[in-house]
Structures are given as C-alpha cells and as structure tokens.
C-alpha cells in the first residue's frame, strides 16, 4: 500500500497547479494590445498609452480583451465641463500585423477606427490613428 502522505502531496500539487492565479491581471495576459491602457498623452509620433492593471473610475482609457472585446472608457455624454463622468463603451477589435481595427460605441452612436502600432513594449504603446469615423444616432 502506498504512503498516504505521498498521495496527499501529489493530489495537492495537482490541485494547486490547476488553480488560476488571482494576482494575474489583464495587463499580464496576452500579446500587445491585450490589457488595460490609460494615462493617455500625445506627441509628434502619435498617441502614447501606458499599460495599467485596471482603469480607474472617471479616467479615460481602453481595454483590449483576448476574446476580441474592446472597451473604451470615455465621457458618458456630450458635455466636457468638469466634473467629468465616464462610462464604458463596448465594441470589438482585430489585429492584422501592426494595424488595429476597432468598432465600438460612444454616447452618441458608433465609431469605427483604424490604428497603426508605431511602437510597443510591455508597458507603453504608441499608436497613430489612421482612420476615425463617427456615426451619430438619429
């Protein structure tokens, strides 16, 4: 008969190895651009996004989920006078080489955008907006 302690240890190792690590955030899973991006700034090369663990309330940002879901956190309405209140607007994204194709919504309708990834690493993404179309709801 086998040692019960050995069987217990093997079972415990199997269980622990199958449990998802709750400390892993969206910013640590998947290739660029999967994750949450905020702290938006602009320069002559384009728009610079910094990777964050999660988007803070009432701040602008983007989330690219590995299943193709796109979430844009932006003004919840047309008014841009402080205090700004943001909402999450959902859409989808695809990547073809260094081009991101984004379809989403905003407070006034739909948006279709095409971004080119100029440079990227694990913490900073620089993009150039090639196309941005807004389709207002009537």
QUIBELHU-V83063 format. One record per backbone hydrogen bond with DSSP energy under -1.0 kcal/mol. CO is the residue of the C=O (numbers start at 1). NH is the residue of the N-H. E is the energy in kcal/mol with one decimal. If there is no record, write none. Layout:
co=CO nh=NH e=E
co=CO nh=NH e=E
This chain:
co=3 nh=7 e=-1.8
co=4 nh=8 e=-2.3
co=5 nh=9 e=-2.4
co=6 nh=10 e=-2.4
co=7 nh=11 e=-2.4
co=8 nh=12 e=-2.5
co=9 nh=13 e=-2.4
co=10 nh=14 e=-2.1
co=11 nh=15 e=-2.3
co=12 nh=16 e=-2.6
co=13 nh=17 e=-2.1
co=21 nh=24 e=-1.4
co=25 nh=28 e=-1.9
co=31 nh=34 e=-2.5
co=35 nh=64 e=-2.8
co=36 nh=52 e=-2.5
co=37 nh=62 e=-2.8
co=38 nh=50 e=-2.9
co=41 nh=48 e=-3.3
co=46 nh=43 e=-2.5
co=47 nh=127 e=-2.8
co=48 nh=41 e=-2.1
co=49 nh=125 e=-2.8
co=50 nh=38 e=-2.9
co=56 nh=59 e=-1.2
co=61 nh=73 e=-2.8
co=62 nh=37 e=-3.3
co=63 nh=71 e=-2.5
co=64 nh=35 e=-2.5
co=65 nh=68 e=-1.9
co=68 nh=93 e=-2.2
co=69 nh=65 e=-2.9
co=70 nh=91 e=-2.5
co=71 nh=63 e=-2.5
co=72 nh=89 e=-2.5
co=73 nh=61 e=-1.7
co=74 nh=87 e=-2.6
co=85 nh=76 e=-2.7
co=87 nh=74 e=-2.0
co=89 nh=72 e=-3.0
co=91 nh=70 e=-1.9
co=92 nh=103 e=-2.6
co=94 nh=101 e=-2.5
co=96 nh=99 e=-1.6
co=98 nh=117 e=-3.4
co=99 nh=96 e=-2.8
co=100 nh=115 e=-2.8
co=101 nh=94 e=-2.0
co=102 nh=113 e=-3.0
co=103 nh=92 e=-3.1
co=104 nh=111 e=-2.5
co=106 nh=109 e=-1.5
co=108 nh=137 e=-3.3
co=109 nh=106 e=-2.2
co=110 nh=135 e=-3.2
co=111 nh=104 e=-2.7
co=112 nh=133 e=-2.9
co=113 nh=102 e=-2.9
co=114 nh=130 e=-2.8
co=114 nh=131 e=-1.7
co=115 nh=100 e=-3.1
co=116 nh=128 e=-2.4
co=119 nh=126 e=-2.9
co=123 nh=51 e=-2.7
co=124 nh=121 e=-1.9
co=125 nh=49 e=-3.0
co=126 nh=118 e=-2.6
co=126 nh=119 e=-1.5
co=127 nh=47 e=-3.1
co=128 nh=116 e=-2.8
co=131 nh=114 e=-2.3
co=133 nh=112 e=-2.4
co=135 nh=110 e=-2.5
